């Protein structure tokens, strides 16, 4: 059992059950790198300010760098008996350099130390998440560009609606994910304030130089209030909220791909390497990876709820409850990164079933709005045009008869504005090409968006 940093005041040992229940080394060990980097900057500041002797400062920094090398190489052996990562590193440093190690904790507390560690961790993880998101956007964009001429039936309420370009639909994923990316990067701005020097919660009377530590660790600003520095985890809540929104988008993408891969839709074929089979039905090819992604999103929502509920009843300043903010944070970050990585590879291996899609866009119910707009351009009001086309759908499509099969005379029965050229409207490519509003599924407009995203993602 590692020596507790606070143990001298206690006249008896803590119960083994207490030690087991309060220990956080099982999960906060992943913060070791940031804990050491923060300690190096802190030690250098203590030496510069002559709070500790220069010689002791040099030994501390040397010892910490030795430990850091082991952490980076994966050779650091964590002590399962340590109370937390701070105690573990402090104890190991004392074994390496002796008495000078006990001067490292001067003018700081584990309260400001852990706040620093989490912020440094999150800054690094947000950079990684940003890269993963960009890679996913590139993977989706590549599929969109390769299938820029494919028109699919669009759906609302899971009912067939209007034709849209497949590339237009895929670009909608990129747009939503980009907002997620910007939200996460925006959260980083509020994380980028350095809390070390707040100590337990009231600061210190020793002549520390927080600005020096800030520069050493690459933070943009200093936290302005020592109580706020150690007691709030709104920056964790913000990241978890942004990850939750991103996860919702990823879940909806997964659901689209699950539907599209069914025999009923048959828009895409998902590579066997991202599917599983059935132990009883030999014919099955199940999109289990996508289903597990969809299911994992609930866990991310739970992570946000966990920390939100943890925070809601805490009085100001530091409380030990805050130890429990890390497992849900780590879980959410890990899960989202795993999902993004899978999606990048999965999109690279999707095959578009062009022939099956082409057959589906022959459904003339897809063009009801096109006929309405045809009539509007002929001077008929929207309400009357809607009624005319509604009767055509009722009399023809609902009875399995195509509108294009109506004779010229029968067309006139619905409206004298309906001419033979209406048959040219009943075409998927013509339908998407007629769209002209900014942001629509028009091929020329979509091509510009593909080009824009190609340049942006470079």
C-alpha positions as MATLAB code, in Angstrom:
seq = 'XXXXXXXXXXXXXXXXXXXXXXXXXXXXXXXXXXXXXXXXXXXXXXXXXXXXXXXXXXXXXXXXXXXXXXXXXXXXXXXXXXXXXXXXXXXXXXXXXXXXXXXXXXXXXXXXXXXXXXXXXXXXXXXXXXXXXXXXXXXXXXXXXXXXXXXXXXXXXXXXXXXXXXXXXXXXXXXXXXXXXXXXXXXXXXXXXXXXXXXXXXXXXXXXXXXXXXXXXXXXXXXXXXXXXXXXXXXXXXXXXXXXXXXXXXXXXXXXXXXXXXXXXXXXXXXXXXXXXXXXXXXXXXXXXXXXXXXXXXXXXXXXXXXXXXXXXXXXXXXXXXXXXXXXXXXXXXXXXXXXXXXXXXXXXXXXXXXXXXXXXXXXXXXXXXXXXXXXXXXXXXXXXXXXXXXXXXXXXXXXXXXXXXXXXXXXXXXXXXXXXXXXXXXXXXXXXXXXXXXXXXXXXXXXXXXXXXXXXX';
ca = [
       0.000    0.000    0.000;
       1.464    3.363   -1.051;
       1.834    5.969    1.665;
      -1.085    8.388    1.834;
      -0.233   12.044    1.300;
      -2.440   12.966    4.246;
      -1.808    9.997    6.554;
       0.186   11.697    9.351;
      -2.851   13.377   10.924;
      -4.649   10.033   11.369;
      -4.002    8.013   14.503;
      -5.055    4.708   12.951;
      -5.078    3.068    9.564;
      -8.095    3.383    7.351;
     -10.246    0.299    7.011;
      -9.417   -1.902    4.024;
     -12.988   -1.389    2.813;
     -12.409    2.374    2.884;
      -9.201    2.008    0.932;
     -10.888   -0.148   -1.692;
     -13.930    2.090   -2.046;
     -12.052    5.404   -2.209;
      -9.187    4.371   -4.479;
      -9.269    5.859   -7.989;
      -5.995    4.456   -9.360;
      -7.918    1.873  -11.410;
      -9.223    4.616  -13.704;
      -7.198    7.781  -13.148;
      -3.951    6.034  -14.076;
      -4.584    7.141  -17.646;
      -3.877   10.683  -16.439;
      -0.290    9.787  -15.477;
       1.316   11.592  -18.415;
      -0.540   14.829  -17.718;
       0.016   14.552  -13.971;
       3.767   14.313  -14.547;
       3.888   17.127  -17.100;
       1.962   19.353  -14.706;
       4.317   18.401  -11.883;
       7.393   19.200  -13.975;
       6.052   22.674  -14.751;
       5.125   23.168  -11.095;
       8.582   22.066   -9.887;
      10.306   24.410  -12.325;
       8.160   27.263  -11.033;
       8.990   26.431   -7.405;
      12.693   26.505   -8.269;
      12.440   29.721  -10.277;
      10.614   31.424   -7.420;
      13.199   30.091   -4.919;
      10.414   28.416   -2.956;
      12.548   25.269   -3.098;
      16.321   25.069   -3.708;
      17.448   24.927   -7.337;
      19.238   21.644   -6.696;
      16.067   20.006   -5.392;
      14.153   21.376   -8.362;
      16.625   19.800  -10.772;
      16.417   16.428   -9.035;
      12.623   16.508   -9.024;
      12.433   17.362  -12.733;
      15.007   14.695  -13.582;
      13.130   12.061  -11.589;
       9.783   13.016  -13.113;
      11.220   12.821  -16.611;
      12.456    9.306  -15.869;
       8.965    8.289  -14.768;
       7.440   10.029  -17.794;
       9.614    8.002  -20.174;
       8.341    4.791  -18.580;
       4.730    6.001  -18.903;
       5.165    6.880  -22.584;
       6.859    3.541  -23.311;
       4.116    1.661  -21.495;
       6.605    0.342  -18.919;
       5.224    2.190  -15.913;
       3.814   -0.264  -13.377;
       0.900    1.278  -11.536;
       0.519    0.441   -7.885;
      -2.990   -0.993   -7.394;
      -2.668   -0.128   -3.730;
      -2.157    3.575   -4.375;
      -4.977    5.917   -3.455;
      -4.747    7.750   -6.758;
      -2.352    8.547   -9.593;
      -0.938   11.543   -7.716;
       0.044    9.396   -4.726;
       1.445    6.693   -6.997;
       3.766    9.097   -8.813;
       4.750   10.938   -5.632;
       5.710    7.651   -3.944;
       7.704    6.459   -6.940;
       9.494    9.794   -7.205;
      10.509    9.533   -3.537;
      11.980    6.085   -4.207;
      13.998    7.483   -7.111;
      15.347   10.747   -5.655;
      14.686   10.620   -1.931;
      13.874   13.612    0.275;
      13.608   16.306   -2.484;
      10.488   14.510   -3.779;
       8.594   15.611   -0.677;
       8.983   19.257   -1.713;
       7.083   18.782   -4.998;
       3.650   19.167   -3.426;
       4.509   22.613   -2.060;
       1.868   25.237   -2.952;
      -0.576   22.854   -4.558;
      -3.319   20.398   -3.659;
      -4.679   17.324   -5.333;
      -7.782   19.467   -5.871;
      -6.125   21.821   -8.360;
      -3.831   19.043   -9.565;
      -6.677   16.811  -10.769;
      -8.480   19.735  -12.379;
      -5.279   20.430  -14.313;
      -4.815   16.783  -15.308;
      -8.360   16.446  -16.679;
      -8.095   19.681  -18.642;
      -4.781   18.614  -20.190;
      -6.267   15.197  -20.982;
      -9.327   16.736  -22.623;
      -7.307   19.181  -24.719;
      -5.346   16.251  -26.152;
      -8.434   14.077  -26.621;
     -10.327   16.848  -28.391;
      -7.465   17.121  -30.869;
      -7.722   13.369  -31.469;
     -11.511   13.534  -31.801;
     -11.156   16.370  -34.291;
      -8.886   14.219  -36.437;
     -11.234   11.213  -36.240;
     -14.211   13.375  -37.233;
     -12.323   14.804  -40.200;
     -11.342   11.306  -41.315;
     -14.981   10.220  -41.177;
     -16.045   13.253  -43.191;
     -13.408   12.420  -45.814;
     -14.578    8.813  -45.953;
     -18.209    9.859  -46.483;
     -17.182   12.488  -49.038;
     -15.253    9.920  -51.060;
     -18.340    7.710  -51.272;
     -20.479   10.711  -52.238;
     -18.123   11.802  -55.014;
     -17.890    8.262  -56.416;
     -21.701    8.116  -56.676;
     -22.547   11.696  -57.605;
     -24.935   10.629  -60.402;
     -26.975    8.201  -58.301;
     -30.538    9.295  -57.505;
     -32.299    7.550  -54.624;
     -35.863    7.692  -53.341;
     -35.946   10.102  -50.413;
     -38.127    9.324  -47.420;
     -40.040   11.239  -44.784;
     -41.823    9.324  -42.005;
     -40.109    6.273  -43.585;
     -42.563    6.674  -46.471;
     -41.371    7.255  -50.005;
     -41.273   11.005  -50.690;
     -39.159   12.633  -53.450;
     -36.012   11.826  -55.426;
     -32.709   13.106  -54.040;
     -29.115   12.614  -55.024;
     -27.370   10.011  -52.895;
     -24.454   12.423  -52.661;
     -26.832   15.089  -51.322;
     -28.010   12.703  -48.625;
     -24.417   11.783  -47.701;
     -23.458   15.452  -47.551;
     -26.170   15.927  -44.931;
     -24.140   13.623  -42.677;
     -21.024   15.722  -43.214;
     -22.899   18.929  -42.380;
     -24.269   17.578  -39.102;
     -20.938   16.075  -38.076;
     -19.232   19.387  -38.846;
     -21.464   21.162  -36.363;
     -20.520   18.499  -33.816;
     -16.868   19.098  -34.608;
     -17.209   22.850  -34.144;
     -19.082   22.405  -30.855;
     -16.339   20.166  -29.485;
     -13.613   22.568  -30.610;
     -15.575   25.413  -29.052;
     -15.659   23.513  -25.758;
     -11.869   23.343  -25.883;
     -11.757   27.135  -25.689;
     -13.371   27.052  -22.249;
     -11.182   24.176  -21.092;
      -8.046   26.126  -21.975;
      -7.629   27.917  -18.628;
      -4.951   26.759  -16.188;
      -6.196   25.956  -12.629;
      -2.945   25.055  -10.860;
      -2.225   27.462   -8.030;
      -5.771   27.388   -6.702;
      -4.474   24.777   -4.236;
      -7.202   23.272   -2.053;
      -9.623   26.084   -2.927;
      -8.313   29.378   -1.512;
      -4.922   29.819   -3.160;
      -1.589   30.095   -1.325;
       0.482   32.668    0.532;
       3.688   31.410   -1.070;
       5.103   33.544   -3.924;
       4.123   31.246   -6.795;
       4.076   32.325  -10.457;
       0.940   30.908  -12.073;
       1.669   32.716  -15.326;
       4.960   30.837  -15.660;
       3.183   27.501  -15.222;
       0.511   28.540  -17.736;
       3.145   29.208  -20.381;
       5.005   26.001  -19.582;
       1.848   23.928  -20.105;
       0.518   25.829  -23.118;
      -2.739   27.098  -21.658;
      -4.287   30.263  -23.087;
      -5.452   31.798  -19.819;
      -5.437   31.379  -16.055;
      -8.545   30.531  -14.070;
      -9.692   33.661  -12.278;
     -11.263   32.281   -9.106;
      -9.624   29.635   -6.901;
     -12.932   28.193   -5.636;
     -14.334   27.879   -9.143;
     -11.022   26.385  -10.326;
     -11.330   23.257   -8.203;
     -15.065   22.839   -7.719;
     -16.723   23.048  -11.115;
     -16.764   20.410  -13.805;
     -18.915   22.265  -16.297;
     -16.156   21.777  -18.857;
     -16.612   18.010  -18.511;
     -20.378   18.381  -18.791;
     -19.937   20.477  -21.919;
     -17.697   17.910  -23.577;
     -20.055   15.095  -22.602;
     -23.013   17.075  -23.967;
     -21.232   17.639  -27.279;
     -20.223   13.971  -27.468;
     -23.828   13.007  -26.775;
     -25.085   15.144  -29.659;
     -22.380   13.711  -31.923;
     -23.366   10.218  -30.803;
     -26.999   10.903  -31.748;
     -25.872   11.828  -35.260;
     -23.734    8.702  -35.472;
     -26.633    6.561  -34.271;
     -28.941    8.002  -36.930;
     -26.342    7.353  -39.613;
     -26.067    3.779  -38.356;
     -29.846    3.415  -38.548;
     -29.905    4.685  -42.149;
     -27.236    2.195  -43.147;
     -29.057   -0.642  -41.368;
     -32.245    0.167  -43.267;
     -30.458    0.655  -46.570;
     -28.794   -2.745  -46.259;
     -32.091   -4.627  -45.878;
     -33.639   -6.549  -48.773;
     -36.589   -4.167  -48.589;
     -34.410   -1.134  -49.357;
     -31.379   -2.773  -50.992;
     -29.551    0.532  -51.474;
     -26.195   -0.670  -50.188;
     -24.156   -3.760  -49.478;
     -22.100   -3.641  -46.290;
     -18.821   -5.516  -46.489;
     -18.759   -8.924  -44.787;
     -15.929   -7.711  -42.554;
     -18.425   -5.437  -40.788;
     -21.219   -7.992  -40.437;
     -21.881  -11.193  -38.511;
     -23.943  -14.307  -39.127;
     -26.552  -16.357  -37.324;
     -25.915  -19.502  -35.300;
     -29.177  -21.013  -36.588;
     -29.930  -19.307  -39.948;
     -27.097  -19.930  -42.435;
     -28.284  -17.275  -44.881;
     -28.065  -14.344  -42.480;
     -25.700  -11.401  -42.929;
     -26.440   -9.084  -40.030;
     -25.223   -5.476  -39.616;
     -24.420   -6.158  -35.964;
     -21.607   -3.603  -35.821;
     -24.044   -0.840  -36.734;
     -26.587   -2.145  -34.256;
     -23.981   -2.110  -31.491;
     -23.023    1.431  -32.459;
     -26.674    2.396  -32.196;
     -26.877    0.688  -28.807;
     -23.637    2.206  -27.508;
     -25.061    5.682  -27.932;
     -27.373    5.022  -24.992;
     -24.304    4.441  -22.845;
     -22.889    7.836  -23.865;
     -26.185    9.501  -22.931;
     -25.901    7.725  -19.582;
     -22.379    9.084  -19.085;
     -23.671   12.637  -19.462;
     -26.573   11.977  -17.104;
     -24.226   10.421  -14.559;
     -22.006   13.497  -14.266;
     -24.944   15.893  -14.509;
     -26.658   14.208  -11.565;
     -23.352   13.971   -9.689;
     -22.880   17.742   -9.956;
     -26.408   18.946   -9.311;
     -26.399   18.729   -5.509;
     -22.809   19.585   -4.652;
     -22.050   22.583   -2.435;
     -19.374   24.988   -3.643;
     -15.678   24.122   -3.494;
     -14.174   20.651   -3.780;
     -16.104   17.520   -2.826;
     -14.910   13.913   -3.124;
     -17.910   13.116   -5.308;
     -15.906   14.742   -8.114;
     -13.660   11.677   -8.173;
     -16.517    9.929   -9.963;
     -16.563   12.306  -12.932;
     -13.729   10.489  -14.678;
     -15.096    6.978  -15.427;
     -18.083    8.299  -17.424;
     -15.900   10.883  -19.167;
     -13.301    8.304  -20.160;
     -16.020    5.886  -21.270;
     -17.720    8.462  -23.495;
     -14.471    9.602  -25.104;
     -13.328    6.016  -25.735;
     -16.690    4.907  -27.110;
     -17.032    7.838  -29.515;
     -13.484    7.372  -30.789;
     -14.151    3.665  -31.373;
     -17.375    4.423  -33.273;
     -15.701    7.070  -35.435;
     -12.830    4.738  -36.283;
     -15.234    1.948  -37.274;
     -17.322    4.289  -39.408;
     -14.259    5.545  -41.302;
     -13.393    2.002  -42.388;
     -17.004    0.922  -42.918;
     -17.795    3.764  -45.327;
     -14.692    2.872  -47.327;
     -16.150   -0.598  -47.944;
     -19.779    0.182  -48.813;
     -21.016   -0.909  -52.244;
     -23.906    1.070  -53.771;
     -26.577   -1.146  -55.369;
     -27.155    1.113  -58.393;
     -29.425   -1.211  -60.375;
     -31.752   -1.848  -57.450;
     -31.898    1.869  -56.696;
     -32.619    2.715  -60.344;
     -35.607    0.369  -60.282;
     -36.979    2.014  -57.142;
     -36.917    5.550  -58.571;
     -39.373    4.437  -61.281;
     -42.108    4.819  -58.667;
     -44.116    7.767  -60.020;
     -45.379    8.756  -56.591;
     -41.911   10.304  -56.188;
     -42.892   13.008  -58.672;
     -46.166   14.291  -57.228;
     -44.529   17.553  -56.074;
     -42.954   17.968  -59.519;
     -46.424   17.848  -61.093;
     -47.717   20.352  -58.527;
     -44.890   22.746  -59.378;
     -45.507   22.159  -63.113;
     -49.100   23.333  -62.612;
     -48.051   26.309  -60.447;
     -45.782   27.465  -63.262;
     -48.861   27.274  -65.525;
     -50.633   29.793  -63.280;
     -52.643   27.462  -61.034;
     -52.691   28.171  -57.314;
     -50.822   25.850  -54.990;
     -54.003   24.686  -53.257;
     -55.759   23.840  -56.520;
     -52.631   22.180  -57.963;
     -52.335   20.031  -54.831;
     -55.971   18.951  -55.202;
     -55.519   18.096  -58.897;
     -52.470   15.921  -58.247;
     -54.178   14.344  -55.226;
     -56.982   13.133  -57.509;
     -54.447   11.810  -60.032;
     -52.657    9.864  -57.301;
     -55.953    8.479  -55.980;
     -57.192    7.422  -59.402;
     -53.898    6.122  -60.785;
     -51.075    5.358  -58.388;
     -53.318    4.046  -55.606;
     -54.738    1.581  -58.148;
     -51.394    0.474  -59.532;
     -51.599    2.568  -62.688;
     -48.867    4.996  -63.783;
     -49.700    8.634  -64.427;
     -47.422    8.479  -67.473;
     -49.814    5.938  -69.040;
     -52.717    8.427  -69.105;
     -53.764    9.535  -72.551;
     -53.684   13.197  -73.456;
     -57.459   13.279  -73.189;
     -57.457   11.754  -69.708;
     -54.794   14.238  -68.583;
     -57.103   17.092  -69.613;
     -59.850   15.646  -67.413;
     -57.773   16.634  -64.408;
     -56.684   20.040  -65.759;
     -56.568   21.757  -69.108;
     -53.044   22.861  -68.095;
     -51.764   19.283  -68.247;
     -50.026   18.728  -71.583;
     -48.099   15.732  -72.989;
     -44.825   17.306  -71.806;
     -45.883   16.348  -68.253;
     -44.434   12.901  -68.963;
     -40.983   14.475  -69.033;
     -41.512   15.518  -65.444;
     -41.861   11.903  -64.324;
     -38.143   11.206  -64.280;
     -35.791   11.036  -61.316;
     -32.838   12.863  -62.867;
     -35.144   15.534  -64.305;
     -36.732   15.919  -60.866;
     -33.483   16.606  -59.014;
     -32.251   18.809  -61.873;
     -35.305   21.058  -61.642;
     -34.532   21.962  -58.053;
     -32.998   25.448  -57.949;
     -33.110   26.674  -54.333;
     -29.800   27.092  -52.530;
     -29.019   23.972  -50.518;
     -31.262   21.754  -52.651;
     -30.496   18.452  -54.331;
     -29.775   20.028  -57.766;
     -26.743   18.216  -59.299;
     -24.883   21.449  -60.068;
     -25.411   22.789  -56.564;
     -24.436   19.455  -55.009;
     -21.301   19.364  -57.186;
     -20.310   22.737  -55.747;
     -20.850   21.402  -52.232;
     -18.745   18.340  -52.982;
     -15.991   20.604  -54.257;
     -16.298   22.905  -51.243;
     -15.993   20.040  -48.787;
     -13.128   18.524  -50.762;
     -11.167   21.743  -50.335;
     -12.192   22.255  -46.720;
     -11.192   18.768  -45.652;
      -7.753   19.123  -47.188;
];
